[in-house]
Amino acid sequence: MSEHKQDQETTHFGYETVNKGEKAGRVADVFHSVAAKYDLMNDVMSGGVHRLWKRFTIELSGVRKGQKVLDIAGGTGDLTLKFSRLVGPEGQVILADINDSMLKVGRDKLIDKGVAGNVQVSQADAQYLPFADNTFDCITIAFGLRNVTDKDLALRSMLRVLKPGGRLLVLEFSKPANPLLEKAYDAYSFAFLPTMGRLITNDADSYRYLAESIRMHPDQDTLKDMMANAGFAACEYHNMTGGIVALHKGIKP
C-alpha cells in the first residue's frame, strides 16, 4: 500500500493512529461516558472561564432577532440557550450533535430553562450536515471540531449550509503563545485532567483522550488557512487566555 493511500485511510484518535472508520465510534464512546457530568467537568477544567469564552463567541456572532443559527457539537446547549433568547420567537436555533447522549442532556437542560418553540434538536454529523444550502445566518462549533475525523470536509459542509454573508465561529482549544504557559498547560492537561476525570466521572481515559486531541488539533494559523481553503472569506482569529483557546471567524462570500 502506498504511503499516501495509508494516510488517507488513517487518522488520529488522540495520540493513537486508527482507521478513519473507527474514529467516530471511539469519540462517541468518550462522550457517552462523560455526558452526564460534562457541564461540571467544564467548570472544573477551566475554572469557570469557559463561560467567558462562550460569551465572547456570542458577542462576535452578531446574531439578531429572526435569524437562523446552527450550533454544531452543541452538546449540553450552553450556546443554544443564549442564541434562542437572541433570535426570539421569529428566529430558529438548531442544537446539533453527533452524540445522542450529549443531545439528551442538552435537550433536558433547555427544557428545564424554559426554552421551547424556537429550538430544534438534530443528531447530525458535521461532515455531512442534513440541511439545505444557504440556510443559516450563523454557525458555531465550540470544542467540537477537533473530534471530527475530516475537518476539511466538515468546513465545506458548514460553508454550504450558511447563507452568503453568514458567519462561521469555531471556538476551540489551541496553541498557547508563551512557551512557559505551554509547559504549565501540558502538565495540567496530562496530570490534572485525567485525575479529575477519574474522580468526577470515574473515567480517566476519556479525559486523557480529550487532552491528547487538543494537542493534535491544528494551531491557530493552520486552522485559519484551512477555513480559507474551504472557501471562507475574511478569516481571522482571536486568542483567549494566552492562546489556550482561540475563536476563529470566517464569512461565506
N, C-alpha and C positions, 0 to 999 in steps of 0.2 A: 504494500500500500504506500502510495506517495505521501511525503510529509504534509503537503497541502491538503490532501484528502483527509488525513488523520486530524489535522487542525479543524477541518470543517465538521468533524463528527464528535469532537470532544469539547468540553467547556469546563469552567471552574465551579466547584462546589466548595466555597471557602478555599483552602489551600490544596484541596484534593482535585485531581483531574478525573472527570467522569464523562460517560457518553451523554450527548446532548439530550437524548430521550429520557435519561434518568433524572435530570436536574429538577424538573418541575415537581416530580413526586417527592424528591428529597426535601425541597424547600417547603412543600405542602406539609410534610411531617413536622418540620420545625414549627410552623405556625399553628398547626392543630395543637401542638404541645403547649405553646405559650399563650394562646389566645385569651384564656380566661384571666390571666394576670398581666396582660400586655400593657394596660394603662399604668398599673402600679410599677412595673419594671421600667417603663419610660421615665416616670418621675424619679425613681431611684437612680437609674443610669445617668440621667442628665442633670440631677439636682433640680428638676422642675424647669430647666431652661428650654426644653423642647417646646414649651408653651409660647415662649418669646419668639423662637424660630418660626413657629406656625403663624403667630400674629403678624410678623413681618411678611410672610408669604401672602396672607390675606390682603395686607395693605398694598403690596406690589401687584396684586391681581387686577385691581381696578374694577372689580365686579360690581354691577349696578342692578337696580330693580328690573325685573322682567327678563334677565339673561338666563342662558343655559350653561351649566357648569358640570364638568365631569371630574370627579375625584377618584383617580385610579389608585389601586392599592390603598384605598381609603380606610381599610381595616376598621378600627373602632369608632370612626366617624367624627374625629375632632374637627377637621376642616369642613366636612359636610354640614355639621351643626352651624358653624359660623356662616357658611355660604347660604344656607337655607334662609337665614334671617336677612341677609343682604339682598337676595333676589326677590324676596316677598312672594305673595300668592300667585303673581303672574309669571314668575320665573320657575325654573326647574333645576334640581341638583340630582345627579346620579352618583350614588356611592357604589363604586365598582371594586371588586377584589376577586382574585382567582381562588381564594381560600374560603370555603363555606363556614368554617369555624369562626374566622375573623368577622365575616359578614353577619353572622348571628349575633355576636357580641355587639357589633356596631348598630345593628337594627334595634336590638333591645335597648341600647343606651339612648338612641334617638327617640324611641317611643317614650322612655322614662322622662326625657327632657321636653316632651310635648311637641316634637316635630312630627308633622303628618303629611299634609296634602302636597307639598312641593318637592318631596324627596322620594326617589325610587332606588331600589337596591338591585344590583345586577352582578351575577357571578360571571366575570369576564377575564380573558387573557389579554394583557396589554399588547401582545404581539399581533393579535387578531381581534381588534375591537369590533363588537357586533352592532355598530351604529352606522347610520348613513353618512355619506360625505357631507362636509360643511354644516355640521350640526351644532357645535358648541362654541360659545364665546370665550371660554377659558377652560383649560385642562390643568389639573395639578396632579403630581405624583410625589408623595412625601415618603422618603425612606423605603421606596419600593423598587426603584429602577435597578439597584444593584442585585436584586434577586431574580431579575428577568434573564432568561437564557440568551436571547438575541436582542441586545439593546438597540442595534441599528434598525431592526425590523419593527420594534416597538415604537421608536421615534417616528418612523414613516407612517405607522398606523395612527399615531396621535395627530400627525400633520394632516392626514386625510380627513379625519372627522372634525377638525377645527374649521370654523368659518374663516374666510380671508380676513385678515386683520385681528384674528383671535390670538390669544397668547397661551403658551405652554410655560408652566413653572415647575421646575424639578428641584425639590428640596432633598438633599442627600448628604450623608457623611462624606467628607472629602479629605484633602491632604493638608495638615497643619503647616502654616507658613514658616514657623520658627522651629529649627532642629531640636532645641531643648524641649519645647512643647510637644513635639512629635515623640520624643523619648518617653516623656511622662505619660503621654496618651497611650503609647504602646503598653507600658507597664500596667496602666489602669485597665486597658481593654483585655489583656490576656491573663491577668491575675484576678482583678476585682470582678469583672463581668461574669465569668463562669461560676465564681463563688456565689455571687448574688443570685445567679440563675438557679444554682442548686438549692439555696436557702428558700427562695421565694416560689419557684415553680418545680423544684425537685428535678431540674434538667440543666445540668452544666453544659452538656454537649451542644444544645441548641444555641446557647449564648456564645459558646466558643465559635460556632459557625458564623453567627452574626458579626463577631469581631473580625474573623478572617475575611468575610465577604466585604467588609468596609475596606480592608487593605487591598483587595483585588479590584475594587471599583476604580474606573478611570479618574485621574486627577482633574482639577478644575479646567485647565486649558484643553485637555484631551476631550472632555465631555462637551465643552463649548464647540470644538471642531466637529464632533460627531453630530451635534444638533445642526450646525451649518451644512454639513454634508447631507443630512436628511432632508434639507430644503427650507429650514427655518432662517429667517432674516433677523437682523439687529440682535444677534445673540450676545449675551453678557452674563456675568455672574457677580454675586455679592458674597464675600466671605463673612462668616459669623463665628464668634468665639474662636478667633485666631485661625480660621480655616478648618477647624474640626468639622464644621458644616458649611456648605455652600448652597446658595439659591441661584439656579440658572434660569434665565428667561429667554424665550425666543418667540418671534411673531410669525404667523403664517402670512406670506406675501399675498 
